[in-house]
Amino acid sequence: MKDNVIQTKSYAFASRVVKAYKFLVTEQREFVLSKQLLRSGTSVGANVEEAIAAVSRPGFISKLTIAAKETRETNYWLRLLHDNEYLPTPIFDSLFADVEELGKIITSILVTTKTHHNS
């Protein structure tokens, strides 16, 4: 099976988000914003998986579009947790860089797919 970069990276990111969530709950005693981060951060990979399994190009585009939106939401929760001193800068910087990279990859795949879809 060929290695799928976005599948691999989104799964690894989701795993890191789970670890960050555990840290936020146990060490920082933050329960509300961290749950939002957990939901959106793991949703990126879940929607990538659904896109890969799509039976049509429109289905693929739809699920990948949701994954792109989830990267934006995750970006928001990361910034909010960091700016309110729940998420230490080294953890924030690393997760933020990863979600930004995921967003760029997903957007690139969407642009390419839509271009080929319309031609």
N, CA, C and O of each residue as an XYZ file, in Angstrom:
476
protein
N       0.835     -1.184      0.000
C       0.000      0.000      0.000
C       0.881      1.249      0.000
O       1.829      1.358      0.778
N       0.550      2.180     -0.882
C       1.304      3.420     -0.994
C       1.077      4.297      0.234
O      -0.047      4.405      0.722
N       2.134      4.917      0.729
C       2.035      5.796      1.893
C       1.253      7.052      1.510
O       1.572      7.706      0.518
N       0.252      7.381      2.282
C      -0.575      8.555      2.052
C      -0.157      9.618      3.066
O      -0.442      9.490      4.257
N       0.513     10.656      2.598
C       1.097     11.664      3.481
C       0.047     12.337      4.362
O       0.246     12.466      5.570
N      -1.060     12.763      3.773
C      -2.060     13.472      4.569
C      -2.716     12.538      5.587
O      -3.055     12.959      6.693
N      -2.888     11.294      5.219
C      -3.458     10.306      6.147
C      -2.512     10.091      7.323
O      -2.937     10.097      8.478
N      -1.250      9.904      7.031
C      -0.236      9.675      8.067
C      -0.090     10.891      8.979
O      -0.078     10.759     10.203
N       0.020     12.074      8.379
C       0.223     13.294      9.170
C      -1.007     13.654      9.996
O      -0.874     14.100     11.136
N      -2.196     13.468      9.440
C      -3.401     13.827     10.200
C      -3.614     12.865     11.372
O      -4.090     13.271     12.432
N      -3.258     11.587     11.178
C      -3.374     10.629     12.280
C      -2.360     10.967     13.380
O      -2.698     10.957     14.563
N      -1.130     11.262     12.990
C      -0.099     11.622     13.973
C      -0.503     12.890     14.727
O      -0.289     12.997     15.935
N      -1.082     13.842     14.012
C      -1.531     15.073     14.656
C      -2.644     14.780     15.661
O      -2.627     15.301     16.776
N      -3.605     13.954     15.272
C      -4.705     13.588     16.171
C      -4.161     12.951     17.442
O      -4.648     13.236     18.536
N      -3.174     12.105     17.308
C      -2.563     11.461     18.464
C      -1.905     12.497     19.386
O      -1.995     12.392     20.609
N      -1.254     13.484     18.797
C      -0.628     14.545     19.584
C      -1.683     15.404     20.282
O      -1.473     15.858     21.407
N      -2.802     15.622     19.620
C      -3.891     16.393     20.222
C      -4.458     15.646     21.428
O      -4.778     16.261     22.445
N      -4.583     14.332     21.319
C      -5.052     13.528     22.451
C      -4.102     13.692     23.636
O      -4.547     13.851     24.773
N      -2.813     13.654     23.375
C      -1.814     13.832     24.449
C      -1.904     15.242     25.047
O      -1.803     15.409     26.262
N      -2.093     16.249     24.196
C      -2.235     17.626     24.687
C      -3.491     17.747     25.550
O      -3.482     18.418     26.582
N      -4.559     17.098     25.124
C      -5.806     17.104     25.898
C      -5.569     16.500     27.282
O      -5.998     17.062     28.290
N      -4.894     15.369     27.328
C      -4.594     14.732     28.625
C      -3.795     15.683     29.514
O      -4.064     15.791     30.711
N      -2.813     16.371     28.928
C      -2.012     17.338     29.673
C      -2.900     18.474     30.197
O      -2.814     18.844     31.368
N      -3.738     19.013     29.337
C      -4.588     20.138     29.735
C      -5.545     19.766     30.866
O      -5.794     20.568     31.766
N      -6.074     18.556     30.814
C      -7.023     18.117     31.837
C      -6.313     17.779     33.143
O      -6.754     18.193     34.216
N      -5.218     17.031     33.055
C      -4.565     16.580     34.290
C      -3.660     17.637     34.914
O      -3.670     17.822     36.131
N      -2.887     18.323     34.098
C      -1.912     19.288     34.638
C      -2.482     20.697     34.792
O      -2.191     21.383     35.772
N      -3.277     21.120     33.845
C      -3.783     22.495     33.857
C      -5.204     22.595     34.425
O      -5.685     23.690     34.716
N      -5.862     21.458     34.578
C      -7.230     21.401     35.101
C      -8.177     22.256     34.240
O      -9.055     22.947     34.757
N      -7.978     22.192     32.943
C      -8.810     22.933     31.991
C      -9.671     21.913     31.256
O      -9.142     21.004     30.616
N     -10.981     22.051     31.342
C     -11.879     21.010     30.850
C     -12.755     21.417     29.663
O     -13.219     20.552     28.920
N     -12.985     22.700     29.473
C     -13.932     23.139     28.448
C     -13.243     23.384     27.109
O     -13.594     22.761     26.106
N     -12.276     24.279     27.088
C     -11.569     24.592     25.839
C     -10.793     23.383     25.328
O     -10.704     23.157     24.121
N     -10.239     22.618     26.247
C      -9.464     21.439     25.848
C     -10.342     20.407     25.145
O      -9.875     19.717     24.239
N     -11.598     20.295     25.546
C     -12.535     19.366     24.889
C     -12.797     19.823     23.454
O     -12.913     18.999     22.547
N     -12.889     21.128     23.257
C     -13.084     21.661     21.905
C     -11.864     21.344     21.024
O     -11.999     20.968     19.860
N     -10.685     21.507     21.607
C      -9.454     21.177     20.879
C      -9.435     19.700     20.518
O      -9.089     19.339     19.393
N      -9.801     18.855     21.454
C      -9.827     17.409     21.208
C     -10.774     17.079     20.053
O     -10.428     16.299     19.165
N     -11.947     17.664     20.067
C     -12.936     17.367     19.026
C     -12.470     17.822     17.647
O     -12.512     17.048     16.691
N     -12.030     19.065     17.542
C     -11.648     19.570     16.220
C     -10.334     18.953     15.747
O     -10.182     18.639     14.567
N      -9.391     18.782     16.661
C      -8.080     18.242     16.280
C      -8.125     16.803     15.815
O      -7.360     16.410     14.935
N      -9.014     16.012     16.398
C      -9.135     14.619     15.959
C     -10.063     14.505     14.750
O      -9.982     13.543     13.986
N     -10.927     15.475     14.585
C     -11.852     15.475     13.449
C     -11.131     15.660     12.116
O     -11.603     15.177     11.087
N     -10.003     16.346     12.123
C      -9.242     16.537     10.879
C      -8.936     15.174     10.263
O      -9.271     14.918      9.107
N      -8.301     14.307     11.039
C      -7.928     12.983     10.532
C      -9.124     12.113     10.214
O      -9.098     11.354      9.246
N     -10.176     12.211     11.017
C     -11.380     11.416     10.761
C     -11.995     11.797      9.419
O     -12.450     10.928      8.675
N     -12.011     13.081      9.109
C     -12.562     13.522      7.825
C     -11.640     13.197      6.665
O     -12.113     12.957      5.555
N     -10.347     13.185      6.894
C      -9.403     12.731      5.862
C      -9.679     11.268      5.549
O      -9.721     10.877      4.383
N      -9.866     10.462      6.579
C     -10.171      9.039      6.376
C     -11.462      8.865      5.575
O     -11.528      8.043      4.661
N     -12.482      9.643      5.924
C     -13.743      9.559      5.192
C     -13.572     10.005      3.747
O     -14.179      9.427      2.845
N     -12.757     11.021      3.520
C     -12.498     11.481      2.151
C     -11.835     10.378      1.330
O     -12.199     10.143      0.177
N     -10.866      9.711      1.934
C     -10.159      8.627      1.241
C     -11.136      7.513      0.849
O     -10.991      6.889     -0.202
N     -12.120      7.277      1.697
C     -13.094      6.207      1.441
C     -14.276      6.670      0.587
O     -15.173      5.875      0.305
N     -14.295      7.925      0.177
C     -15.423      8.449     -0.598
C     -15.594      7.675     -1.904
O     -14.623      7.224     -2.510
N     -16.843      7.533     -2.317
C     -17.132      6.778     -3.536
C     -17.245      7.686     -4.760
O     -17.384      7.201     -5.883
N     -17.187      8.996     -4.545
C     -17.261      9.924     -5.673
C     -16.323     11.102     -5.425
O     -15.921     11.363     -4.291
N     -15.987     11.795     -6.480
C     -15.150     12.987     -6.347
C     -15.851     14.070     -5.526
O     -15.210     14.677     -4.668
N     -17.152     14.338     -5.754
C     -17.826     15.319     -4.892
C     -17.818     14.908     -3.412
O     -17.691     15.762     -2.535
N     -17.950     13.619     -3.138
C     -17.883     13.143     -1.755
C     -16.512     13.371     -1.150
O     -16.387     13.766      0.009
N     -15.476     13.115     -1.955
C     -14.094     13.347     -1.539
C     -13.887     14.827     -1.216
O     -13.343     15.170     -0.166
N     -14.322     15.695     -2.122
C     -14.161     17.137     -1.937
C     -14.917     17.607     -0.698
O     -14.405     18.422      0.069
N     -16.115     17.105     -0.501
C     -16.927     17.494      0.653
C     -16.231     17.157      1.973
O     -16.126     18.010      2.855
N     -15.764     15.932      2.107
C     -15.117     15.512      3.361
C     -13.793     16.239      3.577
O     -13.453     16.597      4.704
N     -13.050     16.456      2.496
C     -11.776     17.151      2.639
C     -12.000     18.628      2.975
O     -11.194     19.236      3.679
N     -13.087     19.197      2.475
C     -13.436     20.578      2.821
C     -13.737     20.684      4.314
O     -13.340     21.652      4.963
N     -14.430     19.701      4.851
C     -14.697     19.682      6.298
C     -13.381     19.567      7.066
O     -13.194     20.248      8.074
N     -12.475     18.718      6.602
C     -11.165     18.577      7.255
C     -10.425     19.916      7.261
O      -9.792     20.273      8.255
N     -10.503     20.653      6.158
C      -9.851     21.971      6.079
C     -10.452     22.925      7.107
O      -9.724     23.662      7.771
N     -11.779     22.913      7.240
C     -12.441     23.764      8.227
C     -12.039     23.379      9.646
O     -11.890     24.244     10.509
N     -11.867     22.098      9.883
C     -11.447     21.633     11.210
C     -10.027     22.093     11.543
O      -9.717     22.328     12.711
N      -9.163     22.224     10.536
C      -7.812     22.749     10.812
C      -7.906     24.196     11.275
O      -7.164     24.619     12.162
N      -8.825     24.961     10.670
C      -9.015     26.360     11.079
C      -9.544     26.446     12.510
O      -9.090     27.268     13.306
N     -10.508     25.584     12.821
C     -11.063     25.587     14.172
C      -9.997     25.177     15.191
O      -9.893     25.776     16.261
N      -9.220     24.169     14.859
C      -8.160     23.709     15.759
C      -7.144     24.817     15.989
O      -6.685     25.024     17.112
N      -6.798     25.523     14.932
C      -5.896     26.667     15.025
C      -6.439     27.666     16.054
O      -5.687     28.178     16.883
N      -7.741     27.939     15.996
C      -8.390     28.870     16.919
C      -8.259     28.407     18.369
O      -7.851     29.183     19.233
N      -8.605     27.143     18.639
C      -8.552     26.644     20.014
C      -7.127     26.622     20.541
O      -6.899     26.916     21.715
N      -6.175     26.282     19.702
C      -4.766     26.301     20.128
C      -4.356     27.710     20.544
O      -3.750     27.897     21.598
N      -4.686     28.695     19.718
C      -4.336     30.085     20.039
C      -5.008     30.541     21.328
O      -4.381     31.193     22.163
N      -6.271     30.202     21.490
C      -7.008     30.602     22.680
C      -6.411     29.971     23.945
O      -6.249     30.643     24.964
N      -6.089     28.688     23.870
C      -5.478     28.010     25.025
C      -4.101     28.589     25.339
O      -3.750     28.753     26.508
N      -3.334     28.894     24.323
C      -1.998     29.453     24.535
C      -2.078     30.875     25.090
O      -1.389     31.211     26.053
N      -2.913     31.699     24.484
C      -3.007     33.104     24.900
C      -3.580     33.274     26.302
O      -3.402     34.318     26.929
N      -4.266     32.248     26.787
C      -4.798     32.296     28.146
C      -3.995     31.429     29.119
O      -4.470     31.059     30.193
N      -2.791     31.124     28.713
C      -1.768     30.494     29.545
C      -2.102     29.086     30.020
O      -1.682     28.664     31.098
N      -2.865     28.367     29.201
C      -3.093     26.955     29.501
C      -2.109     26.061     28.754
O      -1.735     24.993     29.237
N      -1.699     26.504     27.583
C      -0.840     25.698     26.728
C       0.541     26.344     26.644
O       0.672     27.440     26.099
N       1.580     25.680     27.178
C       2.932     26.251     27.138
C       3.403     26.484     25.702
O       3.038     25.745     24.787
N       4.209     27.511     25.527
C       4.671     27.916     24.198
C       5.306     26.783     23.389
O       4.978     26.653     22.210
N       6.192     25.959     23.948
C       6.781     24.895     23.110
C       5.739     23.918     22.547
O       5.833     23.498     21.393
N       4.757     23.565     23.363
C       3.699     22.653     22.902
C       2.842     23.364     21.852
O       2.526     22.797     20.806
N       2.474     24.608     22.148
C       1.683     25.388     21.208
C       2.398     25.516     19.865
O       1.814     25.232     18.819
N       3.661     25.943     19.893
C       4.407     26.164     18.647
C       4.426     24.914     17.778
O       4.231     24.987     16.565
N       4.657     23.788     18.397
C       4.749     22.535     17.654
C       3.393     22.128     17.067
O       3.307     21.787     15.888
N       2.343     22.161     17.880
C       1.009     21.804     17.394
C       0.507     22.802     16.354
O      -0.118     22.417     15.366
N       0.780     24.074     16.579
C       0.342     25.110     15.653
C       1.015     24.926     14.289
O       0.363     25.037     13.250
N       2.307     24.645     14.299
C       3.022     24.410     13.035
C       2.440     23.197     12.305
O       2.282     23.213     11.084
N       2.128     22.162     13.055
C       1.560     20.953     12.445
C       0.185     21.213     11.837
O      -0.088     20.765     10.724
N      -0.678     21.923     12.543
C      -2.024     22.164     12.018
C      -1.975     23.116     10.824
O      -2.776     22.992      9.897
N      -1.052     24.051     10.844
C      -0.875     24.935      9.691
C      -0.424     24.135      8.468
O      -0.922     24.349      7.363
N       0.519     23.214      8.669
C       0.992     22.362      7.579
C      -0.147     21.494      7.040
O      -0.318     21.373      5.827
N      -0.917     20.897      7.932
C      -2.068     20.086      7.506
C      -3.044     20.914      6.669
O      -3.522     20.461      5.629
N      -3.328     22.107      7.124
C      -4.236     22.981      6.388
C      -3.732     23.282      4.990
O      -4.508     23.289      4.035
N      -2.447     23.528      4.865
C      -1.858     23.821      3.546
C      -1.904     22.608      2.634
O      -2.207     22.733      1.447
N      -1.608     21.442      3.175
C      -1.643     20.216      2.368
C      -3.070     19.938      1.905
O      -3.302     19.636      0.734
N      -4.015     20.040      2.818
C      -5.413     19.771      2.486
C      -5.911     20.767      1.435
O      -6.584     20.382      0.480
N      -5.580     22.033      1.614
C      -5.992     23.051      0.648
C      -5.394     22.765     -0.727
O      -6.069     22.904     -1.747
N      -4.145     22.371     -0.745
C      -3.482     22.039     -2.013
C      -4.173     20.862     -2.712
O      -4.384     20.886     -3.924
N      -4.518     19.840     -1.937
C      -5.222     18.677     -2.499
C      -6.581     19.112     -3.039
O      -6.987     18.677     -4.117
N      -7.279     19.958     -2.306
C      -8.586     20.438     -2.755
C      -8.481     21.235     -4.051
O      -9.273     21.036     -4.972
N      -7.511     22.131     -4.120
C      -7.334     22.948     -5.329
C      -7.050     22.042     -6.528
O      -7.646     22.208     -7.592
N      -6.145     21.092     -6.353
C      -5.808     20.167     -7.435
C      -7.012     19.331     -7.841
O      -7.282     19.165     -9.031
N      -7.728     18.810     -6.870
C      -8.893     17.969     -7.156
C      -9.983     18.764     -7.862
O     -10.574     18.280     -8.828
N     -10.255     19.972     -7.395
C     -11.291     20.803     -8.018
C     -10.891     21.208     -9.433
O     -11.736     21.261    -10.327
N      -9.602     21.495     -9.639
C      -9.110     21.862    -10.969
C      -9.319     20.701    -11.946
O      -9.781     20.903    -13.070
N      -8.979     19.499    -11.514
C      -9.158     18.329    -12.376
C     -10.637     17.979    -12.543
O     -11.040     17.436    -13.572
N     -11.425     18.287    -11.544
C     -12.863     17.998    -11.592
C     -13.566     18.890    -12.611
O     -14.510     18.476    -13.283
N     -13.081     20.122    -12.704
C     -13.720     21.097    -13.598
C     -13.168     21.053    -15.023
O     -13.677     21.750    -15.901
N     -12.139     20.246    -15.263
C     -11.575     20.233    -16.617
C     -12.064     19.072    -17.437
O     -11.676     18.929    -18.597
